[in-house]
């Protein structure tokens, strides 16, 4: 057998193996992306049906990342541990909603009604809460780092152990009766 033939055969075999593995890997990757996209569509459909009919079934751990839910009524919805990162919830009704441990990073909640919502341990990093009503909301141990609170109503809210700066709180519309991060009550 010619040595160059053997080298060529081995190079071809290795190339075929690598190509096959690469194709399988890309197929797996794209299948996973398609599955996640379909999962988000199912959760979005569930959220919109919930809002339209007022159903009370849980949406715990829902993947609503980047969902367009402007003005949607999700009052009393259970969205605990849901992924709402970059979701658009402007002017939405989330009053008395369970958002414990929810991921709301960079979410748009401008003008949203979050009265008596449970946001304990929620991640609200860089969330946009301009003119949001968070009165009587539980924000204890939540992360409000870089959240925009301009004109947000925080009356009687619980901010105990929350990550938030005095500069952010100074932008709020009202802090009357609010439990501050250090546990004291605001006048």
WODATA-V786424 format. One record per run of one state. SS is the DSSP state (~ for helix, > for strand, _ for the rest). FROM is the first residue (numbers start at 1). TO is the last residue. Records with the same first field share a line. If there is no record, write none. Layout:
BEGIN
SS->FROM-TO / FROM-TO
END
This chain:
BEGIN
_->1-2 / 54-62 / 64-67 / 69-72 / 74-77 / 79-82 / 84-87 / 89-92 / 94-97 / 99-102 / 104-107 / 109-112 / 114-117 / 119-122 / 124-127 / 129-132 / 134-137 / 139-142 / 144-147 / 149-152 / 154-157 / 159-162 / 164-165 / 171-173 / 175-178 / 180-184 / 186-187
~->3-53 / 166-170
>->63-63 / 68-68 / 73-73 / 78-78 / 83-83 / 88-88 / 93-93 / 98-98 / 103-103 / 108-108 / 113-113 / 118-118 / 123-123 / 128-128 / 133-133 / 138-138 / 143-143 / 148-148 / 153-153 / 158-158 / 163-163 / 174-174 / 179-179 / 185-185
END
